[in-house]
Amino acid sequence: MLPEKLIFGTAGVPRSTKASNSVAGIARVRELGLDCMELEFVQGVRMSEKVAVNVLEAARRENIALSVHAPYYINLNSSEEEKLKASMERIYQAARIGSLCGAESIVLHAAFYQKSSREAAYQNVSKALSELAGRLRGESIDAVLRPETMGKRAQFGTLDEVLSLSEEIEGVMPCLDFSHLHAREGKENSYPEFTSILSKVEDALGKEGLANMHMHVSGIEYDRNGEKKHLTLKESDFNYPELMKALKEFEVKGLVICESPIMEEDALLLKRTYAEL
């Protein structure tokens, strides 16, 4: 089910959760007054089907929307067939287990350019995601693949790249990491720039694109090569109040996942900032 408003939550189990499992994390997210949580499968999909059913029940009980972050070890532009197949299998398993949890969005870091041209990398990623999306449809796995905008210039994942993939391939939508967009070029950090990004989303995907957004936000440290590491919102230069203003102006709906080192505190800060507009 798509949220009927903009909701805020954490990238993984909140740090203040007494136990470190997903069911406890969901309960803690609700206690905090947040509304969503991303299941972090970044080191591998290690959740059993039985646990996934428990996670689904907890999310329904607490009315918490879930998403999934697929493993980091993915490169859909790999020239090695074995690595490409392994990457695709990791995404597939993240989607399969995630869907059992009730997560509809499967976020992924798609690729590295390596020695490829940007055009060749795009074609390779597009081919792999088309195949994966078709496999998910064929197996009635209700999941949307969301290539993320990336913060390092060596990584595949500009705004134009993820929007083009989303236009072309059924079952693919963007994950907009606004902090990555800022870090990649040191720009994209003002109200006019944020509204320009959202206008591009609307031009590419229509009003439906704005009504089904998945976003990552945190503070970020960067240099001329792009992202270095995540920071808390207040110790970074990221202009989150202006982003919240732009999201409200465009009536964006969906999930805002906070990846800050103090994720629950900063998720609540984003929620408060948005509510006060």
C-alpha positions in Angstrom: 0.0 0.0 0.0 1.3 3.4 -0.9 1.3 6.0 1.9 -1.2 8.8 1.4 1.3 11.4 2.7 5.0 11.9 3.2 6.2 9.6 6.0 9.6 9.5 7.8 11.7 6.7 9.2 15.1 5.0 9.7 17.6 3.1 7.6 17.5 0.0 9.7 16.7 -0.8 13.3 16.9 2.4 15.3 20.0 2.7 17.5 17.9 3.1 20.6 16.2 -0.3 20.1 16.9 -2.7 23.0 17.2 -5.7 20.7 18.8 -5.6 17.3 16.3 -7.5 15.3 13.8 -6.1 12.7 10.6 -7.0 14.7 12.0 -5.0 17.7 13.0 -2.2 15.4 9.5 -1.9 14.0 8.1 -1.6 17.5 10.7 1.0 18.3 10.0 3.0 15.2 6.3 3.2 16.2 7.2 4.2 19.8 9.3 7.1 18.4 6.4 8.4 16.4 8.0 7.5 13.0 6.1 5.6 10.3 8.6 3.6 8.1 11.8 1.6 8.3 14.2 0.3 5.7 15.4 -3.3 6.1 19.1 -3.2 5.7 20.2 -6.3 3.7 23.4 -4.5 2.8 25.8 -7.2 4.0 23.7 -10.0 2.4 20.1 -11.3 2.6 20.3 -13.4 5.8 16.6 -13.4 6.8 14.7 -16.6 6.6 11.2 -16.9 5.2 9.9 -17.7 8.7 11.4 -14.5 10.1 10.1 -12.5 7.1 6.5 -13.6 8.0 7.1 -12.3 11.6 8.4 -9.0 10.2 5.3 -8.7 8.0 3.0 -9.3 11.0 4.9 -6.7 13.1 4.7 -4.1 10.4 1.0 -4.6 9.9 0.4 -4.6 13.7 2.3 -1.3 14.1 1.2 0.2 10.8 4.9 0.7 9.7 5.7 0.9 6.0 8.8 -1.2 5.1 11.4 -1.0 2.3 14.6 -2.9 1.6 18.1 -2.0 0.8 19.7 -4.7 -1.3 23.3 -5.8 -0.7 26.2 -3.4 -1.5 28.0 -6.1 -3.5 26.3 -5.4 -6.8 27.7 -4.3 -10.2 25.3 -4.7 -13.1 28.0 -3.3 -15.3 30.5 -6.1 -14.5 32.3 -7.5 -17.5 32.6 -10.8 -15.7 29.6 -13.0 -16.3 29.9 -14.7 -12.9 29.9 -11.4 -11.0 27.0 -10.1 -13.0 24.9 -13.2 -12.3 25.8 -13.0 -8.6 24.7 -9.3 -8.5 21.4 -10.1 -10.1 20.8 -13.0 -7.7 21.5 -10.8 -4.7 18.9 -8.3 -5.9 16.4 -11.0 -6.6 16.8 -12.5 -3.1 16.4 -9.1 -1.6 13.2 -8.6 -3.5 11.9 -12.1 -2.7 12.5 -11.9 1.0 11.5 -8.2 1.1 8.2 -8.9 -0.5 7.5 -11.6 2.2 8.0 -8.8 4.8 5.6 -6.5 2.9 8.3 -4.3 1.5 7.4 -3.0 -2.0 10.6 -0.9 -2.7 13.9 -2.6 -3.2 16.7 0.0 -3.2 20.0 -0.9 -5.0 23.3 0.6 -5.9 23.3 -0.4 -9.5 26.8 -0.3 -10.9 30.3 1.3 -11.3 31.3 2.8 -14.6 34.8 1.2 -14.4 36.3 1.3 -17.9 32.9 1.5 -19.7 31.5 4.6 -21.3 28.5 6.0 -19.6 26.3 4.9 -22.5 27.6 1.3 -22.4 27.2 1.2 -18.6 23.6 2.4 -19.0 22.8 -0.3 -21.5 24.2 -3.0 -19.3 22.3 -1.8 -16.3 19.1 -1.4 -18.3 19.4 -4.9 -19.7 19.9 -6.5 -16.2 17.1 -4.6 -14.5 14.7 -5.4 -17.4 15.5 -9.1 -16.9 15.2 -8.9 -13.1 11.9 -7.0 -13.3 10.5 -9.5 -15.7 11.5 -12.4 -13.4 9.8 -10.8 -10.5 6.6 -10.3 -12.5 6.8 -13.8 -13.7 7.0 -15.1 -10.1 4.3 -12.7 -8.9 6.8 -11.0 -6.5 5.2 -7.6 -5.8 8.4 -5.5 -5.6 9.6 -2.3 -7.3 13.3 -2.1 -8.1 14.7 1.3 -7.2 18.2 2.2 -8.4 19.6 4.9 -6.2 21.1 8.2 -7.1 24.8 7.8 -6.0 27.2 10.2 -4.4 30.5 9.2 -5.9 31.3 10.2 -9.5 32.7 6.8 -10.3 29.3 5.2 -9.5 26.5 4.8 -12.0 23.5 6.7 -10.7 23.0 10.3 -11.8 19.5 11.7 -11.6 19.0 11.4 -15.4 20.2 7.8 -15.4 17.8 6.6 -12.7 14.9 8.6 -14.2 15.6 7.2 -17.7 15.6 3.6 -16.3 12.3 4.3 -14.5 10.7 5.6 -17.7 11.9 2.7 -19.8 11.4 -0.4 -17.6 8.1 -1.5 -16.0 8.7 -2.3 -12.3 11.6 0.2 -11.9 11.3 3.5 -10.0 13.9 5.8 -8.6 15.4 6.1 -5.1 16.4 9.7 -4.8 19.2 10.2 -2.3 19.2 14.0 -2.0 22.4 14.0 0.0 24.1 11.9 -2.7 22.9 14.3 -5.4 24.4 17.2 -3.4 27.7 15.4 -2.7 28.2 14.2 -6.3 28.9 17.7 -7.6 28.7 19.9 -4.5 25.5 21.5 -5.8 21.8 20.6 -5.6 21.4 22.2 -2.1 18.9 25.0 -2.5 15.2 25.4 -2.9 15.4 26.2 -6.6 17.6 23.2 -7.2 15.4 20.9 -5.2 12.3 22.1 -7.1 14.2 21.5 -10.4 14.9 17.9 -9.3 11.2 17.3 -8.5 10.1 18.9 -11.8 12.4 16.4 -13.6 10.7 13.6 -11.7 7.3 14.9 -12.7 8.3 15.4 -16.3 9.7 11.8 -16.5 7.1 9.9 -14.5 4.1 12.2 -14.1 2.2 13.0 -11.0 2.3 9.3 -10.2 6.0 9.6 -9.8 5.7 12.3 -7.1 2.9 10.3 -5.4 5.2 7.2 -5.1 8.6 8.6 -4.0 11.3 6.8 -2.1 14.0 9.1 -0.7 17.2 9.0 1.4 18.3 12.0 3.4 21.3 12.6 5.8 24.0 15.0 6.3 27.0 14.3 4.1 30.7 15.0 3.8 32.2 15.2 0.3 35.2 16.3 -1.8 35.9 16.8 -5.5 35.3 13.0 -6.1 31.9 13.1 -4.3 30.6 11.5 -1.2 33.0 10.6 1.7 30.7 9.7 4.6 27.3 10.4 6.2 27.1 13.1 8.9 24.3 14.2 11.2 22.1 16.8 9.6 23.2 19.7 11.8 27.0 19.0 11.4 26.7 19.1 7.6 25.9 21.8 5.1 22.9 19.9 3.7 20.0 22.3 3.4 17.2 20.0 4.7 14.7 22.8 5.6 14.6 23.9 1.9 14.2 20.3 0.8 11.3 19.8 3.1 9.8 23.0 1.7 10.2 21.7 -1.8 8.6 18.3 -1.0 5.6 20.1 0.6 5.3 22.5 -2.4 5.2 19.5 -4.8 2.8 17.5 -2.6 5.2 14.6 -2.7 4.1 11.3 -1.1 6.1 8.3 -0.1 9.0 7.4 2.2 11.8 9.6 3.6 14.5 7.3 5.0 17.1 8.9 7.2 20.6 7.5 6.9 22.2 9.8 9.4 24.6 8.4 12.1 21.8 9.5 14.6 19.1 8.2 12.3 16.1 8.3 14.6 16.9 11.8 16.0 17.4 13.2 12.5 14.3 11.4 11.1 12.3 13.1 13.8 14.0 16.4 13.0 12.9 16.0 9.4 9.4 15.1 10.3 9.1 18.1 12.7 10.6 20.5 10.1 8.1 19.3 7.5 5.1 19.4 9.9 6.0 23.0 10.9 5.8 24.3 7.3 
